[in-house]
Structures are given as C-alpha cells and as structure tokens.
Amino acid sequence: MTDVTRDDPISTAPTAHAPQGSQRGRERIKGVFSTQDVQKVGTGTTTRKTIQKGFWYAEETEAGDVEVQPLNNNYVPSGPKRRITMDELLEKFAPEPEFYVQTVFPRMRELNKTVARADRHRQKGETFSAEYEYGNALQVDDENVRANFGLGLTYLSRGETGKADDIFERLVKLEAAFDEEHKHLFNEFGINLRKNQMFDQAVSYYSRALELTRKDENLHLNMARAMLEKKNFTGTVEHVLKALEINPAIDAGIKFLQWLQAKKLVPAEQQDAVREMLARIAGGGKAPASADTGGGGS
C-alpha cells in the first residue's frame, strides 16, 4: 500500500453513494480508491493527529463484489488482492478518479506494454532483449506475475538454472502466480523446470500449486512426473491415483498407471490400490471408488 502521511487537520473524505435503482446496464466499477488511517502522534500538549492515506486499485467482479489491490510506490497495482463487498467499498473507500486517469492508468498501460514487448522477444528467441524488458517491468512491479514467469522461462531456455532458481523462489511465494489466468505460463514453467532437471524445485512448485488450487487432475499428474524423475515411486503412484480419483477418464493417467505397473515400479503397499483403480476404470466405475494410496509423495 502506498502511504502518504500528512500532519494537517483531518478532512472528511468524499463519500461514494451506491447507485440507485436497477444495476442492469451499468458499467462495473473499476478505478483507484483511497482509505485513511487516523493516528495520534506525541503526548500531552504535543499530541497531533496524522492521516495515513493508502491507495488501492478496485475492480468489480461478475459476482458483484470487489477485488482491491494496493498500489506500490510506483503507483501500479501490486501485491495480494482481497475481496470486499460493494457496501464496504462504498463505506470505507473514497474514489480518486483524477489520480487514476492521470497517473495510475497510464503507468499500468506502460507496464503492460513493457511486458508484452518482453513476451514477443522471448517467443522469437531473443532472450537478452526479453531479459532487459522483463527487468524493466520488474523495476516498476517486482511482483508482476507475467514478468516473473517470463524472466524465469528466459533463464531456463538459456540453461541458467541458478538465475531461474531465484525466480522460482519468488514465484512460489506469489499466490497470484497460480491463478487460472496464468495457467499457460504456469504449465510452461513447470515443464521447463523438469526439462532442466530442477526436480526438487518442480516438486515444491507443484506442491504449492496444490495448496492453492482446487482439485486438478493435471496438477497431480505433473507432480507424479516430477516425483518419478526423483525416483520417489510411492509419491508417483499416489499422485497418479489422486488424478484418477478426480477424473477416472483421463487417458494420460490411465496409461501412466499401466506403465508403472508394467515396469514393476509400484511399491508393494500400493499394489492393491493400483489393481483396484484399474479394475474400477475397466468396469466403468462399478468397482469401489476408494483407494488406499499409501504414504509419502506430496
């Protein structure tokens, strides 16, 4: 949150009023809002009030609530988002339309252009130009998900695993990196971690994703592939079984489990669970759905 501290007397922020009548046809709310935190500084006769002003980018969702995200010191939205109700927005946040139009929106647009240029360079194999542009973007917003993924992929494409590991450490701390909107970059990054034999990082990466993402059979299969590279066969089988419990029709999961069985890689304590799952799939779901997937893995 960008803070501006003032020592002048407290002024009343303009109040936003809820739209009247039907909401149909109106544009969703999107823009910059501010909050004020009043604090007392000093004691006795030296006491004075200060106002700490924070700026937020707010955008109304399809569900009718609002996502707010703090502005950083460069006046672009950065950091974790949180959801609030429309009533809370109108009661506790003051609109800052001029600040949005004159300062924030132009900086957001320029940041997006910088990341887009970097993406084009990376896609053309111009890795040093891509690195330069991603670096420029991260100077404005060091938590920009696209820029972090792009820079990580750039390093991985050059085999610079040390630099890629630094980006990996940053990405696993960013919850937004695992949002649906970044799914393509997320998948590409995970695949490239494995290709560069960064198997420990891949396992940590998918573990973090499974903490934040709803049931996703593909995530479990990706985790299984990373664990197979580490020769953690118990964990491999466990995650393939979890993928098939979510979606028994996923062909990649069925073939993976059959391959593990054919290669005699299924640990003894998981043999019954694997046979039960394959029988269940062959029987069109008539066999019992539950399976003891054994320990270890995730």
C-alpha positions in Angstrom: 0.0 0.0 0.0 1.3 3.4 -0.9 1.2 5.7 2.1 1.1 9.4 2.2 1.4 10.9 5.7 0.1 14.4 6.4 0.1 16.5 9.6 -2.7 18.8 8.6 -6.1 18.7 10.2 -8.3 15.8 9.4 -10.6 16.4 6.5 -13.6 14.4 5.6 -13.2 12.2 2.5 -15.8 12.4 -0.2 -18.4 9.8 0.2 -19.3 7.4 -2.6 -23.0 6.6 -2.9 -24.5 3.3 -4.0 -26.1 3.5 -7.4 -29.9 3.8 -7.2 -32.4 1.5 -8.9 -31.6 -1.4 -11.2 -27.9 -2.3 -11.7 -28.5 -3.7 -15.2 -26.7 -2.0 -18.0 -24.3 0.0 -15.8 -20.6 -0.5 -16.2 -18.7 -2.3 -13.5 -16.7 -0.2 -11.1 -13.0 0.0 -11.9 -10.5 2.5 -10.7 -8.5 3.9 -7.8 -9.8 4.4 -4.3 -8.2 5.7 -1.1 -8.5 4.9 2.5 -7.5 7.0 5.5 -6.0 5.8 8.8 -6.0 8.4 11.5 -3.2 8.1 14.1 -2.2 10.2 17.2 1.5 11.1 17.4 3.1 12.5 20.6 1.8 13.0 24.1 0.3 15.8 26.2 0.4 19.2 24.6 2.5 17.9 21.7 -0.2 15.5 20.6 -1.3 15.8 17.0 -3.3 13.8 14.5 -1.8 12.4 11.3 -3.6 10.9 8.4 -2.0 7.9 6.6 -3.6 7.6 3.2 -3.5 4.4 1.2 -4.3 3.9 -2.4 -6.0 0.9 -3.9 -7.0 -0.4 -7.4 -10.5 -1.7 -7.2 -12.4 -3.8 -9.8 -15.9 -5.1 -9.5 -16.3 -8.8 -10.3 -19.1 -10.6 -12.1 -20.4 -11.8 -8.8 -21.0 -8.2 -7.7 -18.2 -8.0 -5.0 -15.0 -6.1 -5.4 -11.3 -7.1 -5.7 -9.0 -4.5 -4.2 -5.2 -4.4 -4.6 -2.8 -1.9 -3.1 -0.7 0.4 -5.3 3.0 0.3 -4.8 5.4 3.2 -4.7 5.4 3.4 -8.5 1.6 3.8 -8.4 0.7 0.5 -10.1 -1.4 -2.3 -8.5 0.9 -4.8 -6.8 0.8 -7.5 -4.2 -2.1 -9.7 -3.0 -5.7 -9.0 -3.8 -8.5 -9.3 -1.4 -12.3 -9.3 -1.9 -14.6 -7.0 -0.2 -18.3 -6.3 -0.5 -19.7 -3.4 -2.6 -21.1 -1.9 0.7 -17.6 -2.0 2.2 -16.1 -0.2 -0.8 -18.7 2.5 -0.7 -18.5 3.0 3.1 -14.7 2.8 3.6 -13.1 3.8 0.3 -13.1 7.2 -1.4 -12.9 7.4 -5.2 -9.8 9.0 -6.7 -10.9 9.3 -10.4 -8.4 12.1 -11.4 -5.4 10.2 -9.8 -6.5 7.0 -11.7 -6.9 8.8 -15.1 -3.8 11.0 -14.9 -1.3 8.8 -13.1 -2.3 5.2 -12.4 -3.9 4.1 -15.7 -1.0 5.4 -17.9 1.5 3.6 -15.7 -0.5 0.4 -15.8 -0.7 0.7 -19.6 3.0 1.3 -20.0 3.8 -1.6 -17.7 1.6 -3.9 -19.8 3.3 -2.7 -23.0 6.7 -3.4 -21.5 5.7 -7.0 -20.5 4.2 -7.5 -24.0 7.4 -6.4 -25.7 9.3 -8.8 -23.5 7.0 -11.7 -24.3 7.4 -11.0 -28.0 11.2 -11.1 -27.7 11.1 -14.4 -25.7 8.8 -16.0 -28.2 11.2 -15.0 -31.0 14.1 -16.5 -29.1 15.6 -13.0 -28.5 16.4 -13.9 -24.9 18.7 -11.0 -24.0 16.2 -8.4 -25.2 13.5 -10.3 -23.3 15.6 -10.3 -20.2 16.1 -6.5 -20.5 12.4 -5.7 -20.9 11.3 -8.1 -18.1 13.9 -6.4 -15.9 12.4 -3.0 -16.7 8.9 -4.3 -15.8 10.1 -5.8 -12.5 11.6 -2.5 -11.6 8.1 -1.0 -11.7 6.4 -4.0 -10.1 8.6 -6.7 -8.7 5.5 -8.9 -8.1 4.2 -8.8 -11.7 3.3 -12.4 -12.4 3.8 -12.3 -16.2 7.2 -10.7 -15.9 8.4 -13.1 -13.3 7.3 -16.1 -15.3 8.7 -14.7 -18.5 12.1 -13.9 -16.9 12.2 -17.4 -15.4 11.4 -19.0 -18.7 14.0 -16.9 -20.4 16.7 -18.1 -17.9 15.5 -21.7 -18.3 15.7 -21.5 -22.1 19.4 -20.5 -21.7 20.1 -23.2 -19.1 20.8 -20.6 -16.4 19.4 -22.7 -13.6 20.9 -20.6 -10.8 19.1 -17.4 -12.0 16.0 -19.5 -12.7 16.1 -20.8 -9.2 16.0 -17.2 -7.8 12.8 -16.6 -9.9 11.3 -19.9 -8.7 11.8 -18.8 -5.1 9.9 -15.6 -5.8 7.1 -17.3 -7.8 6.2 -19.9 -5.2 5.6 -17.1 -2.7 3.1 -15.3 -5.1 -0.4 -16.7 -4.8 -1.4 -14.9 -7.9 1.1 -17.0 -9.9 -1.3 -19.9 -9.6 -4.5 -18.1 -10.7 -6.4 -19.5 -13.7 -5.5 -16.5 -15.8 -1.8 -17.5 -15.6 -2.4 -21.2 -16.3 -0.5 -21.3 -19.6 2.6 -19.7 -18.1 2.3 -21.8 -15.0 2.3 -25.0 -17.0 5.2 -23.9 -19.3 7.3 -23.0 -16.3 6.7 -26.4 -14.6 7.6 -28.3 -17.7 10.8 -26.3 -18.1 11.8 -26.9 -14.5 11.7 -30.7 -15.3 13.5 -30.3 -18.6 16.3 -28.5 -16.8 16.4 -31.3 -14.2 15.3 -29.0 -11.4 13.3 -31.8 -9.9 13.3 -30.6 -6.3 12.0 -27.2 -7.5 9.4 -28.8 -9.6 8.1 -30.9 -6.7 8.0 -27.7 -4.5 6.3 -25.8 -7.3 3.5 -28.3 -7.8 3.1 -28.8 -4.0 2.5 -25.0 -3.7 0.0 -25.1 -6.6 -1.9 -28.0 -5.0 -2.2 -25.9 -1.8 -3.8 -23.1 -3.7 -5.7 -24.7 -6.5 -9.0 -26.6 -6.5 -8.8 -30.3 -7.4 -6.9 -30.5 -10.7 -6.0 -33.9 -12.1 -3.4 -32.4 -14.4 -1.5 -30.9 -11.4 -1.4 -34.3 -9.8 0.0 -35.9 -13.0 2.6 -33.2 -13.3 3.6 -33.8 -9.6 3.8 -37.5 -10.4 6.1 -36.9 -13.3 8.4 -34.8 -11.2 8.4 -37.4 -8.5 9.2 -40.2 -11.0 12.3 -38.2 -12.0 13.3 -38.2 -8.3 12.6 -42.0 -8.2 10.1 -41.4 -5.5 7.8 -44.2 -6.7 5.4 -44.1 -3.8 4.8 -40.4 -4.4 4.5 -41.0 -8.1 1.8 -43.7 -7.7 0.0 -41.7 -5.0 -0.5 -38.7 -7.3 -1.5 -40.7 -10.4 -4.1 -42.4 -8.2 -5.3 -38.9 -7.0 -5.6 -37.7 -10.6 -7.7 -40.7 -11.5 -9.9 -40.3 -8.4 -10.7 -36.8 -9.7 -11.1 -37.9 -13.3 -11.2 -41.6 -14.0 -11.4 -41.0 -17.7 -8.1 -39.1 -18.1 -6.2 -41.1 -20.6 -2.7 -39.9 -19.6 -3.4 -41.0 -16.1 -4.6 -44.5 -17.1 -1.6 -45.0 -19.4 0.8 -43.7 -16.7 -0.6 -46.1 -14.1 -0.5 -49.1 -16.5 3.1 -48.2 -17.4 4.1 -48.0 -13.8 2.6 -51.4 -13.2 4.2 -52.9 -16.3 7.6 -51.6 -15.3 7.1 -53.1 -11.8 7.6 -49.6 -10.2 4.5 -49.9 -8.0 5.6 -50.4 -4.3 4.2 -53.5 -2.6 2.0 -51.5 -0.2 0.3 -49.8 -3.2 -0.3 -52.8 -5.4 -3.9 -53.4 -4.1 -4.8 -49.7 -4.6 -3.5 -49.8 -8.2 -5.3 -53.0 -9.1 -8.5 -51.7 -7.6 -8.3 -48.5 -9.6 -7.6 -50.2 -12.9 -10.4 -52.6 -12.2 -12.7 -49.7 -11.4 -11.8 -48.0 -14.6 -12.2 -51.2 -16.7 -15.6 -51.8 -15.1 -16.8 -48.3 -16.0 -16.8 -47.2 -12.3 -18.6 -50.2 -10.8 -15.7 -51.1 -8.6 -15.3 -49.3 -5.2 -14.1 -45.8 -5.7 -11.9 -45.5 -2.6 -8.3 -46.5 -2.7 -5.5 -46.5 -0.1 -2.8 -44.6 -2.0 -0.1 -45.3 0.6 2.2 -42.8 2.3 4.7 -40.3 1.0 4.8 -38.2 -2.1 3.2 -34.9 -1.6 
